[in-house]
């Protein structure tokens, strides 16, 4: 068993998702916690992780900071798990998701 923290290995940006328990981020030498977004009805969690990952990375590519990106990605994942299947049908209408950070 290795007790060495992963950031000690030179990894500078770490995101650990833990479902309803939220997200932990390590970057620029500090830790941040992002709470999971409450969901009224969980229908299918099939693509929650992929939705979070894609949204998070897209935000970073567009210049958002990791905390804002994680808030947005949590909103997207919360929306996605309220629908059946890994891909949400085009017919489903929704308002644009606004980051809450």
C-alpha positions, -999 to 999 in steps of 0.1 A, spaced: 0 0 0 13 34 -10 6 62 16 21 88 -7 -6 114 -17 -11 115 -55 -3 152 -57 31 143 -43 38 124 -75 36 157 -95 -1 155 -105 -13 191 -105 -50 188 -112 -72 160 -97 -110 156 -97 -126 129 -76 -163 124 -82 -184 107 -56 -220 107 -68 -244 123 -43 -214 130 -19 -201 157 -43 -168 164 -60 -133 171 -46 -108 190 -67 -71 196 -61 -54 222 -83 -29 250 -78 -19 235 -45 -54 237 -29 -84 216 -23 -120 225 -31 -153 207 -24 -183 210 -47 -216 197 -34 -237 175 -56 -268 192 -70 -301 180 -55 -322 160 -79 -360 156 -75 -362 123 -94 -334 101 -104 -344 82 -135 -312 67 -149 -276 74 -139 -261 57 -170 -243 88 -183 -239 109 -152 -201 105 -151 -196 111 -188 -219 141 -187 -199 155 -158 -165 148 -174 -174 163 -208 -190 194 -193 -160 199 -169 -134 196 -197 -154 218 -220 -156 245 -194 -118 243 -188 -111 245 -225 -133 276 -227 -113 293 -200 -134 286 -168 -116 280 -135 -119 244 -121 -144 254 -94 -168 271 -118 -163 242 -142 -172 217 -115 -203 236 -105 -215 237 -141 -207 200 -147 -226 190 -115 -256 209 -129 -254 190 -162 -250 156 -145 -280 164 -123 -301 173 -153 -290 141 -172 -299 117 -145 -335 129 -145 -339 113 -180 -338 77 -193 -308 65 -212 -273 77 -219 -284 102 -246 -312 127 -239 -337 130 -268 -336 162 -288 -374 166 -281 -367 173 -245 -368 211 -240 -350 228 -212 -336 261 -201 -299 267 -205 -280 256 -173 -265 286 -155 -235 279 -133 -243 285 -96 -207 292 -84 
